[in-house]
Amino acid sequence: MHGLSRYRIMATLLFGLLLGLTTQTLASTERAPATADHTKFDALKGPFNSAPEVTAACLTCHTEAGEQVRATTHWTWLYNHPETGQQLGKSKVINSFCGMVVTNEARCTSCHVGYGWEDMSQPPPIAENAVDCLVCHDTTGEYWKFPTLAGFPTDTPREWPKGSGTLVLPPDLAKVARNVGASDRENCGSCHFYGGGADGVKHGDLDSSLVNPSHELDVHMASDGLNFSCSDCHTSWGHNVAGSRYQVNAKDTLGIDIPGHTDLGRASCESCHGSEPKLPHSGLRPRWCRHQNVVGLVHRRQTGFDPFTGAHQPGEGQPGRWQIPYLAIQGDAWQTALRHRLRNPVSHPRVR
């Protein structure tokens, strides 16, 4: 009896802890306050004649930032795939939607985190002030890289789109520089939401609706919910942002991402919810059970495999009366790049 009472006390304490953490998490939708007021920095008062002048001012304090950025895939547009041995990246691969960056540099590099990369046969510019700090750190919403200027914002009124009669005015660089801050959804979305030249054109799951999504659209990024930004999951280390379209990480084997136990990226459900998110003594159990039942049912009906128990339906995953056959993909695929000889997909199956 004494042991049972002690168990109940422990269960009650655990429930209270989980409930407190949940309440605190749901209430903490505001970002942490900045540790610096950039309006007070003399170097950012301007005037600035060009965007690279702003970068030069930023580097007077953030001395290592330029070198860090130039070592990232956002700068090099290169990725060395550890499994296939291919050198991939935006500057190398043939894109099924946009074709290729080569010969389209001035347009495509409007989404490069730098200024003036006009020739893909050459590396990106080497000047420190060629890095674009503002595209990732502007908080005014007034900074925009002009579509055909190889990453530069316009420095004179220009018509865009052509023939529209609408003029795009130069940004107030001093104002933008004095109002920099942590990257948010708008910063990432300025490129990733508008890939292919328009809103939601290239990536079907990324568009401007994610700037302020409803709870029904995105439970994690909803402003009335957890209010996540992209960087809450796509964490960074020395400006290198976690995540890769060329080597997709669909499962986190480390479990919950905590200090001392992390791969510096939260790429899957397990990264936050753990490998076995079963909470038998908490108020979260009913919601988790409903989620588990729905997701498990979908997986079982489509593949014959229960992702939560590891069990197979009769037929061991083979298509049955109500099962849909799926191609098993483990996350790696052969990418077609410039100067690659096309392979016969039947005799050289590369998707696995």
BADOKOL-751519 format. One line per field, with one value per residue (C-alpha): residue number from 1; x, y, z; residue in one letter. Coordinates in steps of 0.1 Angstrom, whole numbers, m for minus. Each point is the difference from the previous one (the first is absolute). Example, Ala and Ser with C-alpha at 12.3 -4.5 7.8 and 13.67 -1.06 7.14 Angstrom:
<kegus>
num	[1  2]
east	[123  14]
north	[m45  34]
up	[78  m7]
residuo	[A  S]
</kegus>
This chain:
<kegus>
num	[1  2  3  4  5  6  7  8  9  10  11  12  13  14  15  16  17  18  19  20  21  22  23  24  25  26  27  28  29  30  31  32  33  34  35  36  37  38  39  40  41  42  43  44  45  46  47  48  49  50  51  52  53  54  55  56  57  58  59  60  61  62  63  64  65  66  67  68  69  70  71  72  73  74  75  76  77  78  79  80  81  82  83  84  85  86  87  88  89  90  91  92  93  94  95  96  97  98  99  100  101  102  103  104  105  106  107  108  109  110  111  112  113  114  115  116  117  118  119  120  121  122  123  124  125  126  127  128  129  130  131  132  133  134  135  136  137  138  139  140  141  142  143  144  145  146  147  148  149  150  151  152  153  154  155  156  157  158  159  160  161  162  163  164  165  166  167  168  169  170  171  172  173  174  175  176  177  178  179  180  181  182  183  184  185  186  187  188  189  190  191  192  193  194  195  196  197  198  199  200  201  202  203  204  205  206  207  208  209  210  211  212  213  214  215  216  217  218  219  220  221  222  223  224  225  226  227  228  229  230  231  232  233  234  235  236  237  238  239  240  241  242  243  244  245  246  247  248  249  250  251  252  253  254  255  256  257  258  259  260  261  262  263  264  265  266  267  268  269  270  271  272  273  274  275  276  277  278  279  280  281  282  283  284  285  286  287  288  289  290  291  292  293  294  295  296  297  298  299  300  301  302  303  304  305  306  307  308  309  310  311  312  313  314  315  316  317  318  319  320  321  322  323  324  325  326  327  328  329  330  331  332  333  334  335  336  337  338  339  340  341  342  343  344  345  346  347  348  349  350  351  352]
east	[0  29  16  m32  m4  36  m7  m31  20  27  m26  m17  33  8  m33  4  34  m12  m30  22  24  m28  m17  34  7  m34  3  34  m9  20  37  27  10  30  32  10  m19  13  m15  28  29  18  12  m36  m12  10  m5  9  5  m2  m10  36  7  m25  18  33  m16  m14  34  15  m17  m8  35  m3  m34  11  24  m26  m26  24  6  m37  m21  m21  31  19  m32  20  m6  22  m23  17  m20  1  33  m16  7  m35  m15  m19  29  4  m33  m26  m33  m31  m20  25  24  34  18  26  m9  m26  23  m13  m35  8  26  m26  m5  38  11  24  5  13  3  m4  18  m5  32  17  m2  m21  16  28  m4  m11  m25  m16  m20  m36  m8  m33  m18  0  m1  m23  m30  m16  m14  13  32  m3  26  m10  m7  25  29  20  m9  1  m30  m8  18  m24  m37  m6  m31  m10  m15  9  m28  m20  6  8  33  21  18  34  m1  10  32  7  m35  3  35  m12  m29  18  m9  m3  m12  m37  m25  m1  38  2  m32  13  19  m15  m37  6  23  m7  m10  m33  m18  m2  10  30  m6  m35  3  17  m18  m8  m29  27  9  m31  m16  m31  0  m17  27  30  m3  37  3  m34  3  m28  19  36  10  31  22  19  32  m16  3  26  25  34  36  23  m27  m2  m37  m10  m19  7  m22  27  3  m33  0  m34  8  19  18  13  m35  m8  24  15  34  26  m22  m6  9  m6  m32  m36  m9  m27  m28  23  23  m26  m25  25  2  m28  m23  m24  m12  m22  m4  m4  m28  17  m8  m34  12  31  m21  m24  30  16  m32  m6  36  4  m32  11  34  m16  m25  26  30  m11  25  m8  27  m8  1  23  m26  m10  m35  m5  21  30  m5  m9  m29  m33  m37  2  37  17  35  26  36  23  23  27  9  26  m4  23  m2  5  26  16  23  m14  m8  m37  m4  m27  m23  m8  35  14  m26  15  m29  2]
north	[0  23  m7  7  34  9  m8  22  29  m4  m2  31  19  m11  11  34  4  m9  23  29  m5  m2  32  18  m11  10  34  8  11  32  0  6  37  11  7  29  31  5  35  11  m11  29  m23  m7  36  4  13  m30  2  m38  m32  m12  31  m12  m34  17  19  m33  m17  27  m18  m34  m6  m38  1  5  m29  m22  8  m7  m35  m9  m17  32  17  m26  m17  m33  m32  m30  m30  m25  m30  4  19  27  37  15  34  27  9  m37  m18  2  11  m16  32  29  m16  11  30  0  28  13  13  35  m13  m30  17  24  m27  m3  12  23  27  m2  m37  3  m30  m36  m11  20  m2  25  34  m1  35  m1  27  m20  m19  12  3  18  m27  m23  27  28  4  30  m20  28  m17  m18  m14  10  m30  7  17  m31  5  38  21  27  33  19  m2  m30  m14  m35  m21  14  18  2  37  m8  15  m17  26  m4  m11  24  m19  20  m7  m37  m3  16  m25  m33  m30  m37  m18  m7  m16  31  m1  m37  3  29  m26  m34  10  17  m26  m1  36  2  m10  m37  m8  m22  m16  m12  0  34  32  34  m16  m12  36  1  m35  m10  m29  m22  7  m5  m10  9  33  15  33  m10  m32  m8  28  m18  16  m20  2  m17  m33  9  10  15  m2  27  11  m35  m10  m36  m19  m12  m6  m23  m23  m1  m10  m15  m15  13  m29  22  8  33  28  13  15  m27  m23  16  m2  38  m5  m8  m18  m24  m6  m19  30  17  m27  m28  m35  m13  28  m20  19  m23  23  34  20  m2  m37  3  24  m22  m32  17  11  m35  m17  22  0  m37  m8  19  m17  m35  5  14  m22  m28  13  15  27  m1  m37  m12  m27  m9  m9  m34  m1  17  33  m14  18  m16  7  35  7  24  m10  26  3  m4  30  2  36  m2  6  4  36  10  28  19  m23  m32  m27  m10  m34  m26  0  m37  m13  25  5  27  8  m19]
up	[0  9  m34  m18  18  m8  m37  0  15  m26  m28  13  1  m35  m13  17  m15  m35  3  12  m29  m25  14  0  m36  m13  17  m12  m35  1  m11  26  2  m20  19  m22  m13  m35  m2  25  m22  m17  m27  m11  m2  m36  m25  m21  m38  m6  18  3  21  25  1  7  29  14  m2  23  29  m14  m11  m8  m16  m36  0  16  m26  m28  12  m1  m28  0  m14  m20  m14  2  19  0  5  24  m13  m38  m2  m23  3  m1  8  m17  m22  m12  m3  m27  16  m13  4  m6  m24  12  15  m28  m25  25  26  4  6  21  22  12  26  7  35  m17  m26  m36  m8  m38  m14  13  m17  27  38  19  6  26  15  36  m6  m28  26  4  37  m5  m20  31  28  m13  23  m18  m30  m23  m13  m32  m24  m35  m22  m28  18  12  36  3  10  m24  4  m23  m7  m23  m16  11  m15  m33  m17  32  6  37  12  27  21  16  36  28  8  32  14  m9  16  32  3  m5  22  1  m31  m1  m24  m23  m5  m10  m20  m21  m20  10  m4  m34  m17  m37  m2  18  32  6  m36  5  34  5  38  4  m7  16  20  24  10  23  m3  18  25  m25  m26  21  37  7  m17  8  17  25  7  4  m25  m12  m26  m26  21  30  m19  m27  27  m10  11  m13  m25  m14  0  7  m26  m35  m30  m14  30  18  37  6  34  30  17  29  13  17  m9  32  8  0  m19  m34  m36  m3  m20  8  m32  12  25  22  4  22  10  7  m15  21  9  22  30  21  30  m17  m14  m34  m4  m16  m27  m7  m2  m25  m21  3  m11  m30  m12  7  m19  m31  0  5  m28  m24  7  23  26  34  7  37  8  m29  m8  m35  m11  m17  m31  16  m17  m34  m17  11  m4  13  0  m24  m12  7  m12  30  1  27  m7  m27  m37  m30  m11  m36  m3  m29  m21  16  m25  4  15  m9  30  m6  m1  24  28  22  22  33]
residuo	[M  H  G  L  S  R  Y  R  I  M  A  T  L  L  F  G  L  L  L  G  L  T  T  Q  T  L  A  S  T  E  R  A  P  A  T  A  D  H  T  K  F  D  A  L  K  G  P  F  N  S  A  P  E  V  T  A  A  C  L  T  C  H  T  E  A  G  E  Q  V  R  A  T  T  H  W  T  W  L  Y  N  H  P  E  T  G  Q  Q  L  G  K  S  K  V  I  N  S  F  C  G  M  V  V  T  N  E  A  R  C  T  S  C  H  V  G  Y  G  W  E  D  M  S  Q  P  P  P  I  A  E  N  A  V  D  C  L  V  C  H  D  T  T  G  E  Y  W  K  F  P  T  L  A  G  F  P  T  D  T  P  R  E  W  P  K  G  S  G  T  L  V  L  P  P  D  L  A  K  V  A  R  N  V  G  A  S  D  R  E  N  C  G  S  C  H  F  Y  G  G  G  A  D  G  V  K  H  G  D  L  D  S  S  L  V  N  P  S  H  E  L  D  V  H  M  A  S  D  G  L  N  F  S  C  S  D  C  H  T  S  W  G  H  N  V  A  G  S  R  Y  Q  V  N  A  K  D  T  L  G  I  D  I  P  G  H  T  D  L  G  R  A  S  C  E  S  C  H  G  S  E  P  K  L  P  H  S  G  L  R  P  R  W  C  R  H  Q  N  V  V  G  L  V  H  R  R  Q  T  G  F  D  P  F  T  G  A  H  Q  P  G  E  G  Q  P  G  R  W  Q  I  P  Y  L  A  I  Q  G  D  A  W  Q  T  A  L  R  H  R  L  R  N  P  V  S  H  P  R  V  R]
</kegus>
